[in-house]
Amino acid sequence: MWDANFVESGRGLRGLLTALVLLCPVTAFAHLSEEMAKSLAPPGYDVGLRDDKSFAFPLIKAGRVEGYLFDTLDYAPVPGFSGTPMELAVSLDSQGAIMDVQLLNQNEPVFVDGLGVEPFLDFLKQYKGKHIRQNISVGSVYGAHDSSAKDGAVVLDGITKASASVRIANVTILSSAVAVARSHFAGAAPPTGAKVKADYREDLDWSELVKRGYVKTLTLDNKTVQHAFAGSIAATDDPDGPNDPDGLFTRIDFALADVPSIGIALFGQGGYAKLMKHLDRDDHAIALFTEGRWSFMGGNFVRGSQPQRIKIEQSGFAIGGRDLAFSLDLAPSVPMKDFIILRLPGSAGLDPSVPWSLSAVVTREHGILKPDVESRSFAQTISLPAAFFTKPDKSTDTSWIDAWVEQWPQITFLVCLLTGLTIALIFQRRVTAHKRWFDGARLIFLAVTLVWIGWVEQAQLSIVTVLGLVKGVTHPVDMGFLLFDPPSLILWVFTLVCLAVWGRGSFCGWLCPFGALQEFADLAARWLKLPKWRFSPKLAKLGIGVKYLILAVLAVGTLWNSALAEILAEVEPFKTSITLGFHRDPLYVAYAAGLLIWGMVVYKPFCRFLCPLGASLALVGRVRRWNWIPRRRECGTPCKLCQKACAYYAIDAQGAIDYSECFQCLDCVAIYHDRKACVPLVLADRRGRTL
């Protein structure tokens, strides 16, 4: 028989609560051998010797280094859902363009034997020809340029049922490619920029902006421009300038408008808020004001496009931007009237804390049929104080934020769902007062769990995540992959908190999609009037211990051979029934279906007897110190109504609750307060006593 001593032997897993929030770096070393590099090099390229300071191999063509080949494990070992980073070989040319991405190794559960590896290989093909300066994201549009994307952003086609995995792959590829480019190709990769402090503000007006240099002015008179073209073929092509040498040719005032102190001074509080709604994360906005006989917009300027008469540079690196094409009212102190706002995407690479320049590009065309073109640039540099910015932590990758921004409706709904469950568990007596209504509401909740949490959002928690933590015993482990799957991370956090309050039942009884599927299998069996087989209490106790044995085998297997452990983890039917919706090899489908058929004659057998995830949650749930299900001294002796009604065998002969096996169905709570069902209450009412 499995007793408390056996359960206590697994207390090492109690570190789950702490381990899930620790993101420990993975130590990198050179993974790619010279022989492998030669076999992976793009056609037409030779592989040079790797230098001592780099993990990348030079790609040589015509005697020159034209790119690098590298293993992503050496630069961005971002763990996947198995706890193991993907290993990809990336070829990058000297301009920052990706020549090829090849799969070396991966252990993503959905690609191991679920969908198979082919969809992942097709996904990786999309990177060929993309540039690391482009804003590459994973979405639903296939190809190089999405018509709805801004500033040449690239949207890659994702993979259904593997959205989080391909997001992790995208981060792995881009992070490692940018790291290599920064090391080897000056100017090929955007710099790591500072972030604007959203909560820092100085109360300023236009005159103070100009005085402090927060607004810079580029002023050109006619003679300055004329002098710049002197001696060229276009020297006489401006007839008006020489007649008024001191006259204003152009004046351009420009400022970084996404800095709160500057943007509010230019457009007021409301205007600044409107501006920020038009910017994505890490974007910047430059306000450009103009007057004079020459305008940077020009006669052919189209709103929403990139002005051709100006150029923005930083550290010799050109930065592109586009007109936002929307109107704002200027603050009363601003004397300028004609202006546009340029949006600089985060991928453009502007570091606002480092000086940058804006140039007016004046062009003259000499001739009619095939004119000769002469251009001159006039630059002005701007530098803003460090107090406006925060330098990023280079060890911290925030690309996971995109997943949270894109899924905010789902996150909101899930939070509301969990809030409702929390309220129900807190006010259990009230919600179970009307048993019929409560049973109906519970079935609706379980349907949402199965369909929305499971099949739609793919947020079925799995023992695979726990095994990833077990790997940390022998290898550094990074659970950062969970950040790319917001619903799953929220469920993990909620489950861990509930373990300390109510035990495992909050997840197993309400939030496990496969558990919900078993509930509906039982409901179908009742509708078909199938007979039920109930184990004897002693046999049930033995069966309950099997899941702890399975958990122990998986934990030891993970430490001994992680690949074998991933195969053994298929004892969970979650991937087959929930993640892949039964679209899998017939053997796996037969196993999952067999468990459901078994569940039609034995109540939720997998959850009670076989589930290693349930076992791990039960172990951690022993930190709970609150016996929240009410009991009377009559419970168990003489009354055994709740014990017989409990389909989970979570109530012993003495009436005590085994919280490690309680699934929080709340049936016993309903009986406890029902004066027509609870035997002690019925007897008390007959005798006129208060109980």
Buried (B, 14 or more C-beta within 10 A) or exposed (E): EBEEEEBEEBEEBBBBBEBBEEBBEBEBEBBBEEEBBEEBBBEEBBBBEBEEEBBBBBBBBEEEBBBBBBBBBBBBBBBBBBBBBBBBBBBBBBBBBBBBBBBBEBBBBBBBBBBEBEBBEEBBEBBEEBBBBBBBBBBEBEEBEBEEBBBBBBBBBBBEBBBBBBBBBBBBBBBBBBBBBBBBBEBBBBBEBBBBBEEEBBEBBBEBBBEBEBBBEBBBBBBBBBBBBEEBBBBBBBEEBEEEEEEBBBBBBBBBBBBBBBBBBBBBEEBBEBBBEBBBEBBBBBBBBBBBEBBBBEEEBEEEEBBEBBBBBBBEBEBBBBBBEEEBEBBEEBEBEEBBBBBBBBBBBBBBBBEBBBBBBBEBEBEEEEEEEBBBBBEBEBBBEEEBBBEBEEEEBEBBEBBBEBBEEBBEBBEEBBEEBBEBBEEBEEBBBEBEEBBEBBBEBBEBBBEBBBBEBBBBBBBBBBBBBBBBEEEEBBBBBBBBBBBBBBBBBBBBBBBBBBBBBBBBBBBBBBBBBBBBBBEEBEEEEEEEEEBEEEEBBEBBBBBBBBBBBBBEBBBEEBEEBBEBBBBBBBBBBBBBEEEBEEEBBEBBBEBBEBBBBBBBBBBBBBBBBBBBBBBBBBBBEEEBBEBBEBBBEEBBBBBEBBBBBBBBEEBBBBBBBBBBBBBBBBBBBBEEBBBBBBBBBEEEEEE
